[in-house]
Amino acid sequence: MNKHVSPWSLIHEEELNLAERELYAFIAAVTELYGQDQVRLSAEDWLDELQLMVSPPRSKVQSCRAVTIAASVRLANRIKVSTNQTDQSQPRVSLKKSS
């Protein structure tokens, strides 16, 4: 019988509290820096990264911090792609003088 083990079941109560605080701080920072548009996707990224880290060889703090760093990388890539797409749609203006 193949059971799906939730990552939350692998984390003790103390670890869960630490993860909740880390996620809350991450979401607060994303909200302040990038607005509500990025909050849902960033929270999903954070939770996805947590699920990828099922084996906890690191300390509790390092594990949560690693999840936040990985989710931040996803956010940065998403912002970069979004900015590049916006930049490409803008007309290019040359500041060179015509002779």
C-alpha positions as CSV (number, residue, x, y, z in Angstrom):
1,M,0.0,0.0,0.0
2,N,1.5,3.3,-1.1
3,K,0.8,6.1,1.3
4,H,1.5,9.8,0.6
5,V,3.3,11.2,3.6
6,S,2.6,14.9,4.1
7,P,5.8,16.9,4.9
8,W,3.8,18.4,7.8
9,S,3.5,15.0,9.4
10,L,7.3,14.8,9.4
11,I,7.7,18.1,11.3
12,H,7.2,18.3,15.0
13,E,5.2,21.0,16.7
14,E,8.3,23.2,17.4
15,E,9.4,22.8,13.8
16,L,5.9,23.6,12.6
17,N,5.9,26.8,14.6
18,L,9.3,27.8,13.2
19,A,8.1,27.1,9.7
20,E,5.0,29.1,10.2
21,R,7.0,32.1,11.4
22,E,9.4,31.8,8.5
23,L,6.6,31.6,6.0
24,Y,4.8,34.6,7.6
25,A,8.0,36.7,7.5
26,F,8.6,35.7,3.8
27,I,5.0,36.6,2.9
28,A,5.2,39.9,4.7
29,A,8.4,40.8,2.9
30,V,7.0,39.8,-0.5
31,T,3.9,41.9,0.2
32,E,5.9,44.9,1.2
33,L,8.4,44.7,-1.7
34,Y,6.2,43.3,-4.6
35,G,2.6,43.8,-3.6
36,Q,-0.3,41.4,-3.4
37,D,0.2,40.2,-7.0
38,Q,3.1,38.0,-6.0
39,V,1.9,36.8,-2.6
40,R,-0.1,33.8,-3.6
41,L,2.5,32.5,-6.0
42,S,5.3,33.1,-3.6
43,A,3.5,31.3,-0.8
44,E,2.8,28.3,-3.1
45,D,6.5,28.4,-4.1
46,W,7.5,28.3,-0.4
47,L,5.2,25.4,0.4
48,D,6.5,23.5,-2.8
49,E,10.1,24.0,-1.6
50,L,9.2,22.7,1.8
51,Q,7.8,19.5,0.3
52,L,11.0,19.1,-1.7
53,M,13.0,19.1,1.6
54,V,11.7,15.9,3.1
55,S,14.9,14.7,4.7
56,P,16.0,17.1,7.4
57,P,19.8,16.7,7.6
58,R,20.1,20.4,8.6
59,S,19.0,22.2,11.7
60,K,15.4,23.4,11.9
61,V,16.4,27.0,11.3
62,Q,18.7,26.1,8.4
63,S,15.9,24.0,6.8
64,C,13.3,26.8,7.0
65,R,15.9,29.3,5.8
66,A,16.8,27.1,2.9
67,V,13.1,26.9,1.9
68,T,12.8,30.7,2.0
69,I,15.9,31.1,-0.1
70,A,14.7,28.6,-2.7
71,A,11.3,30.3,-2.8
72,S,13.0,33.7,-3.1
73,V,15.0,32.5,-6.1
74,R,11.7,31.4,-7.7
75,L,10.2,34.9,-7.0
76,A,13.3,36.6,-8.4
77,N,13.1,34.5,-11.6
78,R,9.4,35.3,-12.0
79,I,10.0,39.0,-11.5
80,K,12.9,39.0,-13.9
81,V,10.9,37.2,-16.6
82,S,7.9,39.6,-16.0
83,T,10.2,42.6,-16.2
84,N,11.9,41.3,-19.4
85,Q,8.6,40.7,-21.0
86,T,7.4,44.2,-20.1
87,D,10.7,45.7,-21.3
88,Q,10.4,43.9,-24.7
89,S,6.9,45.3,-25.3
90,Q,8.1,48.9,-24.7
91,P,9.3,50.7,-27.8
92,R,13.1,51.3,-27.9
93,V,14.0,55.0,-28.2
94,S,17.5,56.0,-29.4
95,L,19.1,59.0,-27.8
96,K,21.6,59.4,-30.6
97,K,21.6,62.6,-32.5
98,S,21.0,62.4,-36.2
99,S,23.8,63.9,-38.3
